[in-house]
Amino acid sequence: MILSKVVSPVPWGNAVRPKQHGTGSGRPRFGSAAVTAAFVLAGVLMVASAIAMNLILSSLGQNRAFVLQTSAILRDMAELHVDIRAAETGQRGYILTGERRYLAPYDQAVGRVWGNFQALDQAVTDPEQRSRLERLRALLEAKLDELSQTVSLRQQGFEEALAVVRTDVGQKLMEDIDAAITELEGAQQNLLASRTRHLEGQAAWATGIAILAGTSALASTILGMLWLTRQRANAKLLTAERQFRQDLERQVEQRTAELTQVNRELDAFAYTISHDLRAPLRAVNGYADALVEDYGVSLPEEGRGFTRRIIAATERMENLIQDILSYSRLSREEVNLLPVALEQIINKVLSQSERLVADTGTRIEIERPLPSVKAHPPTLVQAIENLISNAIKFVAPGKTPQIRIWAENRQDCVRLWFEDNGIGIDPAHQERVFQPFQRLHGVETYPGTGIGLAIVRRSLERMGGQCGVISKPGTGSSFWIELPSAEERTR
């Protein structure tokens, strides 16, 4: 129920010139010539190193792109394998039961099979792999024809479809498909290993060249310092100081750029790994479903219980992966702040959560009107949806959830409150709940992934806001989020 209530250096012309003794003072001295020659040699080495480094980095980029493409190909192969298995599972279910609801996963899996195969067809360029892919295409067409034939025959009668199944043609085609995909994956892994070794060799070369360039620069600096010490004592101190500042600033900028790149790569790595985890999850879930559908009657109760636990565990893992993706996406996506009416955001969240609110009998009271804030609408929707979902979830057994939503102006910001009648949070743990994967209760008592409130905090930080909670055990919680106001105030 929802209710609305810089020190300048010493000029060379003014520097004290040292007296020259002896005859032949007009000839260049050996020390200056040696220093000049050393500088020229170091310069040549550094230019050559820069050219070589540029070529190697270009090649490294190409190899890195190949590695990423190969990872995508392997992922598509795995998904293709899972989908053809899922299509066969749907066909079996329909043949055994004659119920058309088993044709829905069959039709969806058939569509995904050709979608994944088209992605592979566009990505694979190696001639031998192309040949293997064409063989796989023929096997897939034959297998899908066999599945379609048996489905059509089942519409006429069970015995006609069963007669085709008993020929073991479908089983032989599936074994050939398994072997073809395994061969494709093995060959692609070999290509990846070869490129990876080549990439490691190039990285070693790049490291060596970088060390050579650094050594040359260090040698040039040392020789320059010696020469400056002999020629200009005062100028040497000032030049060294200026060089030190420049080197320090360059190192700070370099370290900052490196850290930024590492953070991007870590986010991308987490995103890719999260996606790659989904393929084996689907396989486990698919096999568990097939086990229940094909052998559910013959399994003992304990075996059926184990199967139900497998399916429930894979569903929890899928939810966890989705939350990890959402948390990682908040660090990568661009967030543009716009004036947003909280009324519209709250209404949208409640519309999306309508079924959850109805199923739990939750009573929601909203004190309108609500002000406008500067925010990124999709990010704000996700944060508020997580807060309302938590308020509904964390209540004592047998208690009807109640939520009060209201807002207050705080200088140039708006604070939006979500008050509930839940189990509350000990003050010692109120900061901990906003950290990823921090749970105060077992998953059996209150299901979830332990990352919902971490998403709320990351969302508010990306939008220039903040969040918090005021709570005591047994007295409910008051969560709040604070964002810049979009309304001009009269001063």
LUMSE-516103 format. One record per residue (C-alpha): residue number from 0; x, y, z. Coordinates in steps of 0.5 Angstrom, whole numbers, m for minus. Example, Ala and Ser with C-alpha at 12.3 -4.5 7.8 and 13.67 -1.06 7.14 Angstrom:
# LUMSE-516103
<rec 0, <25, m9, 16>>
<rec 1, <27, m2, 14>>
END
This chain:
# LUMSE-516103
<rec 0, <0, 0, 0>>
<rec 1, <3, 7, m2>>
<rec 2, <1, 13, 1>>
<rec 3, <3, 20, m1>>
<rec 4, <2, 25, 5>>
<rec 5, <120, 59, m21>>
<rec 6, <128, 62, m17>>
<rec 7, <132, 65, m24>>
<rec 8, <138, 62, m25>>
<rec 9, <145, 66, m26>>
<rec 10, <146, 69, m33>>
<rec 11, <151, 66, m36>>
<rec 12, <154, 73, m38>>
<rec 13, <154, 75, m31>>
<rec 14, <158, 69, m28>>
<rec 15, <165, 69, m26>>
<rec 16, <169, 66, m31>>
<rec 17, <175, 62, m28>>
<rec 18, <182, 64, m30>>
<rec 19, <185, 60, m36>>
<rec 20, <193, 58, m35>>
<rec 21, <198, 56, m40>>
<rec 22, <198, 57, m47>>
<rec 23, <194, 54, m52>>
<rec 24, <188, 56, m48>>
<rec 25, <184, 57, m55>>
<rec 26, <184, 50, m56>>
<rec 27, <178, 46, m53>>
<rec 28, <179, 42, m47>>
<rec 29, <179, 35, m47>>
<rec 30, <174, 35, m41>>
<rec 31, <169, 39, m45>>
<rec 32, <169, 35, m51>>
<rec 33, <168, 28, m47>>
<rec 34, <162, 31, m44>>
<rec 35, <159, 34, m51>>
<rec 36, <161, 27, m54>>
<rec 37, <157, 23, m48>>
<rec 38, <151, 28, m49>>
<rec 39, <151, 26, m56>>
<rec 40, <152, 19, m55>>
<rec 41, <146, 19, m50>>
<rec 42, <142, 23, m54>>
<rec 43, <142, 18, m60>>
<rec 44, <141, 12, m55>>
<rec 45, <135, 15, m53>>
<rec 46, <132, 17, m60>>
<rec 47, <133, 10, m62>>
<rec 48, <130, 7, m56>>
<rec 49, <124, 12, m57>>
<rec 50, <123, 9, m64>>
<rec 51, <124, 2, m62>>
<rec 52, <119, 3, m56>>
<rec 53, <114, 6, m60>>
<rec 54, <114, 0, m65>>
<rec 55, <114, m5, m60>>
<rec 56, <108, m1, m56>>
<rec 57, <104, m1, m63>>
<rec 58, <106, m9, m63>>
<rec 59, <104, m10, m56>>
<rec 60, <97, m6, m57>>
<rec 61, <96, m11, m63>>
<rec 62, <97, m17, m59>>
<rec 63, <93, m15, m53>>
<rec 64, <87, m14, m58>>
<rec 65, <88, m21, m61>>
<rec 66, <88, m24, m54>>
<rec 67, <82, m20, m52>>
<rec 68, <79, m22, m58>>
<rec 69, <81, m30, m57>>
<rec 70, <77, m29, m50>>
<rec 71, <71, m27, m53>>
<rec 72, <71, m33, m58>>
<rec 73, <72, m38, m53>>
<rec 74, <66, m35, m49>>
<rec 75, <62, m35, m55>>
<rec 76, <64, m42, m56>>
<rec 77, <62, m44, m49>>
<rec 78, <55, m40, m49>>
<rec 79, <54, m44, m56>>
<rec 80, <55, m50, m53>>
<rec 81, <51, m49, m47>>
<rec 82, <45, m46, m52>>
<rec 83, <45, m53, m56>>
<rec 84, <45, m57, m50>>
<rec 85, <39, m53, m47>>
<rec 86, <35, m53, m54>>
<rec 87, <36, m61, m53>>
<rec 88, <34, m61, m46>>
<rec 89, <27, m57, m48>>
<rec 90, <26, m62, m54>>
<rec 91, <27, m68, m49>>
<rec 92, <22, m64, m44>>
<rec 93, <17, m63, m50>>
<rec 94, <17, m70, m52>>
<rec 95, <17, m74, m46>>
<rec 96, <11, m69, m43>>
<rec 97, <8, m66, m49>>
<rec 98, <7, m60, m46>>
<rec 99, <8, m54, m50>>
<rec 100, <11, m50, m44>>
<rec 101, <18, m54, m46>>
<rec 102, <18, m51, m53>>
<rec 103, <19, m44, m50>>
<rec 104, <27, m45, m48>>
<rec 105, <28, m50, m54>>
<rec 106, <26, m44, m58>>
<rec 107, <30, m39, m54>>
<rec 108, <36, m43, m54>>
<rec 109, <35, m44, m62>>
<rec 110, <35, m37, m63>>
<rec 111, <41, m36, m59>>
<rec 112, <45, m42, m62>>
<rec 113, <45, m38, m69>>
<rec 114, <47, m31, m65>>
<rec 115, <53, m34, m62>>
<rec 116, <55, m38, m68>>
<rec 117, <54, m31, m72>>
<rec 118, <59, m28, m67>>
<rec 119, <64, m33, m68>>
<rec 120, <63, m33, m76>>
<rec 121, <65, m26, m75>>
<rec 122, <71, m26, m70>>
<rec 123, <74, m32, m73>>
<rec 124, <80, m31, m78>>
<rec 125, <85, m36, m78>>
<rec 126, <84, m41, m84>>
<rec 127, <84, m47, m80>>
<rec 128, <79, m45, m75>>
<rec 129, <75, m42, m81>>
<rec 130, <75, m50, m83>>
<rec 131, <73, m52, m77>>
<rec 132, <68, m47, m76>>
<rec 133, <64, m49, m83>>
<rec 134, <64, m57, m80>>
<rec 135, <61, m54, m74>>
<rec 136, <56, m50, m78>>
<rec 137, <54, m57, m82>>
<rec 138, <53, m61, m75>>
<rec 139, <49, m55, m72>>
<rec 140, <44, m55, m78>>
<rec 141, <44, m63, m78>>
<rec 142, <42, m63, m70>>
<rec 143, <37, m57, m70>>
<rec 144, <34, m61, m76>>
<rec 145, <34, m67, m72>>
<rec 146, <31, m63, m66>>
<rec 147, <26, m60, m71>>
<rec 148, <23, m66, m74>>
<rec 149, <22, m70, m67>>
<rec 150, <18, m64, m64>>
<rec 151, <14, m64, m71>>
<rec 152, <13, m72, m70>>
<rec 153, <11, m71, m63>>
<rec 154, <5, m66, m65>>
<rec 155, <3, m72, m69>>
<rec 156, <4, m78, m63>>
<rec 157, <9, m80, m58>>
<rec 158, <11, m86, m61>>
<rec 159, <13, m83, m68>>
<rec 160, <18, m78, m64>>
<rec 161, <21, m84, m60>>
<rec 162, <22, m88, m66>>
<rec 163, <27, m82, m69>>
<rec 164, <30, m81, m62>>
<rec 165, <32, m89, m61>>
<rec 166, <36, m89, m68>>
<rec 167, <41, m85, m64>>
<rec 168, <42, m80, m69>>
<rec 169, <41, m74, m65>>
<rec 170, <46, m77, m60>>
<rec 171, <51, m78, m65>>
<rec 172, <50, m71, m67>>
<rec 173, <51, m68, m60>>
<rec 174, <57, m72, m59>>
<rec 175, <60, m70, m66>>
<rec 176, <58, m63, m64>>
<rec 177, <62, m64, m57>>
<rec 178, <68, m66, m61>>
<rec 179, <68, m60, m66>>
<rec 180, <67, m55, m60>>
<rec 181, <73, m58, m56>>
<rec 182, <77, m58, m62>>
<rec 183, <76, m51, m64>>
<rec 184, <77, m49, m56>>
<rec 185, <83, m53, m56>>
<rec 186, <86, m50, m63>>
<rec 187, <84, m43, m60>>
<rec 188, <87, m44, m54>>
<rec 189, <94, m46, m57>>
<rec 190, <93, m39, m61>>
<rec 191, <92, m35, m55>>
<rec 192, <98, m39, m52>>
<rec 193, <103, m37, m58>>
<rec 194, <101, m30, m58>>
<rec 195, <101, m30, m50>>
<rec 196, <109, m32, m51>>
<rec 197, <110, m27, m56>>
<rec 198, <107, m22, m52>>
<rec 199, <111, m24, m46>>
<rec 200, <117, m23, m51>>
<rec 201, <116, m17, m53>>
<rec 202, <114, m14, m46>>
<rec 203, <121, m17, m44>>
<rec 204, <124, m13, m50>>
<rec 205, <120, m6, m48>>
<rec 206, <123, m7, m41>>
<rec 207, <130, m8, m43>>
<rec 208, <129, m2, m48>>
<rec 209, <126, 2, m42>>
<rec 210, <132, 0, m38>>
<rec 211, <137, 2, m43>>
<rec 212, <134, 9, m44>>
<rec 213, <133, 10, m37>>
<rec 214, <141, 9, m36>>
<rec 215, <142, 13, m42>>
<rec 216, <138, 19, m38>>
<rec 217, <142, 18, m32>>
<rec 218, <149, 17, m35>>
<rec 219, <147, 24, m38>>
<rec 220, <145, 27, m32>>
<rec 221, <151, 25, m28>>
<rec 222, <156, 28, m33>>
<rec 223, <152, 34, m34>>
<rec 224, <152, 35, m26>>
<rec 225, <160, 34, m26>>
<rec 226, <161, 39, m32>>
<rec 227, <156, 44, m29>>
<rec 228, <160, 43, m22>>
<rec 229, <167, 45, m26>>
<rec 230, <164, 51, m30>>
<rec 231, <159, 54, m26>>
<rec 232, <158, 52, m18>>
<rec 233, <152, 57, m17>>
<rec 234, <149, 55, m23>>
<rec 235, <150, 48, m22>>
<rec 236, <146, 48, m15>>
<rec 237, <140, 52, m19>>
<rec 238, <140, 47, m25>>
<rec 239, <140, 41, m20>>
<rec 240, <134, 44, m16>>
<rec 241, <130, 46, m22>>
<rec 242, <131, 39, m25>>
<rec 243, <129, 36, m19>>
<rec 244, <123, 39, m19>>
<rec 245, <121, 38, m26>>
<rec 246, <123, 30, m25>>
<rec 247, <119, 30, m18>>
<rec 248, <113, 33, m22>>
<rec 249, <114, 28, m28>>
<rec 250, <114, 22, m23>>
<rec 251, <108, 25, m20>>
<rec 252, <104, 25, m26>>
<rec 253, <107, 19, m29>>
<rec 254, <105, 15, m22>>
<rec 255, <98, 18, m23>>
<rec 256, <97, 16, m30>>
<rec 257, <99, 9, m28>>
<rec 258, <94, 9, m22>>
<rec 259, <89, 11, m27>>
<rec 260, <90, 6, m32>>
<rec 261, <91, 0, m27>>
<rec 262, <84, 2, m24>>
<rec 263, <81, 2, m31>>
<rec 264, <84, m5, m32>>
<rec 265, <82, m8, m26>>
<rec 266, <75, m5, m27>>
<rec 267, <75, m8, m34>>
<rec 268, <78, m15, m31>>
<rec 269, <72, m15, m26>>
<rec 270, <67, m14, m31>>
<rec 271, <70, m19, m36>>
<rec 272, <71, m25, m31>>
<rec 273, <64, m23, m28>>
<rec 274, <61, m25, m35>>
<rec 275, <66, m31, m36>>
<rec 276, <63, m34, m30>>
<rec 277, <56, m34, m33>>
<rec 278, <57, m39, m38>>
<rec 279, <59, m45, m33>>
<rec 280, <53, m43, m29>>
<rec 281, <49, m43, m34>>
<rec 282, <52, m50, m36>>
<rec 283, <51, m52, m28>>
<rec 284, <44, m50, m28>>
<rec 285, <42, m53, m35>>
<rec 286, <45, m60, m33>>
<rec 287, <41, m59, m26>>
<rec 288, <35, m58, m30>>
<rec 289, <36, m64, m35>>
<rec 290, <37, m68, m29>>
<rec 291, <31, m66, m25>>
<rec 292, <27, m67, m32>>
<rec 293, <30, m73, m34>>
<rec 294, <31, m77, m28>>
<rec 295, <27, m73, m23>>
<rec 296, <22, m79, m22>>
<rec 297, <28, m84, m21>>
<rec 298, <32, m80, m16>>
<rec 299, <31, m81, m8>>
<rec 300, <28, m75, m4>>
<rec 301, <35, m73, m2>>
<rec 302, <38, m73, m9>>
<rec 303, <32, m68, m11>>
<rec 304, <34, m64, m5>>
<rec 305, <41, m64, m7>>
<rec 306, <39, m62, m14>>
<rec 307, <34, m56, m12>>
<rec 308, <40, m54, m8>>
<rec 309, <45, m54, m14>>
<rec 310, <39, m49, m18>>
<rec 311, <38, m45, m12>>
<rec 312, <46, m44, m11>>
<rec 313, <47, m42, m18>>
<rec 314, <41, m37, m18>>
<rec 315, <45, m34, m12>>
<rec 316, <51, m34, m16>>
<rec 317, <48, m30, m22>>
<rec 318, <45, m25, m17>>
<rec 319, <52, m24, m14>>
<rec 320, <55, m23, m21>>
<rec 321, <50, m18, m23>>
<rec 322, <51, m14, m17>>
<rec 323, <58, m14, m18>>
<rec 324, <57, m12, m25>>
<rec 325, <53, m6, m23>>
<rec 326, <58, m4, m18>>
<rec 327, <64, m5, m23>>
<rec 328, <60, m1, m28>>
<rec 329, <59, 5, m23>>
<rec 330, <66, 6, m23>>
<rec 331, <67, 6, m31>>
<rec 332, <61, 10, m34>>
<rec 333, <60, 17, m35>>
<rec 334, <55, 20, m30>>
<rec 335, <52, 27, m32>>
<rec 336, <48, 31, m27>>
<rec 337, <42, 34, m29>>
<rec 338, <36, 37, m25>>
<rec 339, <31, 31, m23>>
<rec 340, <25, 31, m20>>
<rec 341, <25, 26, m14>>
<rec 342, <17, 25, m15>>
<rec 343, <18, 22, m22>>
<rec 344, <24, 18, m19>>
<rec 345, <20, 15, m13>>
<rec 346, <14, 14, m17>>
<rec 347, <19, 10, m22>>
<rec 348, <22, 6, m17>>
<rec 349, <15, 4, m14>>
<rec 350, <12, 2, m21>>
<rec 351, <18, m3, m22>>
<rec 352, <17, m5, m15>>
<rec 353, <10, m6, m15>>
<rec 354, <10, m13, m15>>
<rec 355, <15, m14, m9>>
<rec 356, <11, m9, m5>>
<rec 357, <4, m12, m6>>
<rec 358, <7, m19, m5>>
<rec 359, <10, m17, 2>>
<rec 360, <4, m12, 4>>
<rec 361, <9, m7, 5>>
<rec 362, <6, 0, 7>>
<rec 363, <9, 6, 4>>
<rec 364, <8, 13, 6>>
<rec 365, <11, 19, 2>>
<rec 366, <10, 26, 4>>
<rec 367, <9, 30, m2>>
<rec 368, <11, 35, m5>>
<rec 369, <19, 32, m6>>
<rec 370, <24, 37, m8>>
<rec 371, <29, 37, m15>>
<rec 372, <36, 35, m14>>
<rec 373, <42, 34, m19>>
<rec 374, <43, 27, m20>>
<rec 375, <44, 22, m26>>
<rec 376, <37, 19, m26>>
<rec 377, <39, 11, m28>>
<rec 378, <44, 11, m22>>
<rec 379, <39, 15, m17>>
<rec 380, <34, 10, m19>>
<rec 381, <38, 4, m18>>
<rec 382, <40, 7, m11>>
<rec 383, <33, 8, m8>>
<rec 384, <31, 2, m11>>
<rec 385, <36, m2, m7>>
<rec 386, <34, 2, m1>>
<rec 387, <27, 1, m1>>
<rec 388, <28, m7, m3>>
<rec 389, <33, m7, 4>>
<rec 390, <27, m4, 8>>
<rec 391, <22, m9, 6>>
<rec 392, <27, m15, 7>>
<rec 393, <30, m14, 13>>
<rec 394, <24, m14, 18>>
<rec 395, <22, m19, 24>>
<rec 396, <19, m25, 22>>
<rec 397, <11, m24, 22>>
<rec 398, <12, m16, 21>>
<rec 399, <9, m12, 16>>
<rec 400, <14, m8, 13>>
<rec 401, <13, 0, 14>>
<rec 402, <17, 5, 10>>
<rec 403, <16, 13, 11>>
<rec 404, <19, 17, 5>>
<rec 405, <20, 25, 6>>
<rec 406, <25, 30, 4>>
<rec 407, <29, 36, 8>>
<rec 408, <33, 42, 5>>
<rec 409, <40, 43, 8>>
<rec 410, <43, 49, 6>>
<rec 411, <45, 47, m2>>
<rec 412, <43, 40, m1>>
<rec 413, <37, 36, m1>>
<rec 414, <37, 30, 4>>
<rec 415, <32, 24, 3>>
<rec 416, <30, 20, 8>>
<rec 417, <27, 12, 8>>
<rec 418, <25, 10, 15>>
<rec 419, <23, 3, 16>>
<rec 420, <20, m1, 22>>
<rec 421, <26, m7, 21>>
<rec 422, <30, m10, 25>>
<rec 423, <35, m4, 26>>
<rec 424, <43, m4, 26>>
<rec 425, <48, m4, 32>>
<rec 426, <51, 3, 31>>
<rec 427, <58, m1, 31>>
<rec 428, <56, m4, 25>>
<rec 429, <53, 2, 21>>
<rec 430, <59, 4, 17>>
<rec 431, <60, m3, 16>>
<rec 432, <54, m5, 12>>
<rec 433, <56, 0, 6>>
<rec 434, <62, m4, 5>>
<rec 435, <62, m9, m1>>
<rec 436, <60, m17, 1>>
<rec 437, <59, m15, 9>>
<rec 438, <53, m18, 12>>
<rec 439, <51, m18, 19>>
<rec 440, <46, m24, 18>>
<rec 441, <46, m31, 15>>
<rec 442, <44, m32, 8>>
<rec 443, <39, m37, 10>>
<rec 444, <36, m32, 15>>
<rec 445, <36, m26, 10>>
<rec 446, <38, m27, 3>>
<rec 447, <42, m23, m1>>
<rec 448, <49, m21, m4>>
<rec 449, <52, m17, 1>>
<rec 450, <53, m11, m4>>
<rec 451, <46, m7, m5>>
<rec 452, <48, m2, 0>>
<rec 453, <55, m1, m3>>
<rec 454, <52, 0, m9>>
<rec 455, <48, 6, m6>>
<rec 456, <54, 9, m3>>
<rec 457, <58, 8, m10>>
<rec 458, <52, 11, m13>>
<rec 459, <52, 17, m9>>
<rec 460, <59, 19, m9>>
<rec 461, <59, 19, m17>>
<rec 462, <54, 24, m16>>
<rec 463, <57, 28, m11>>
<rec 464, <53, 26, m6>>
<rec 465, <53, 22, 1>>
<rec 466, <49, 17, 5>>
<rec 467, <48, 14, 12>>
<rec 468, <44, 11, 17>>
<rec 469, <41, 12, 24>>
<rec 470, <39, 6, 27>>
<rec 471, <38, 2, 34>>
<rec 472, <37, m6, 34>>
<rec 473, <30, m7, 34>>
<rec 474, <27, 0, 33>>
<rec 475, <28, 0, 25>>
<rec 476, <33, 4, 21>>
<rec 477, <33, 11, 18>>
<rec 478, <37, 11, 12>>
<rec 479, <38, 18, 8>>
<rec 480, <42, 20, 2>>
<rec 481, <44, 27, 0>>
<rec 482, <45, 31, m6>>
<rec 483, <46, 38, m9>>
<rec 484, <39, 41, m10>>
<rec 485, <37, 43, m17>>
<rec 486, <32, 49, m14>>
<rec 487, <35, 56, m13>>
<rec 488, <34, 59, m6>>
<rec 489, <32, 66, m4>>
<rec 490, <38, 69, 0>>
END
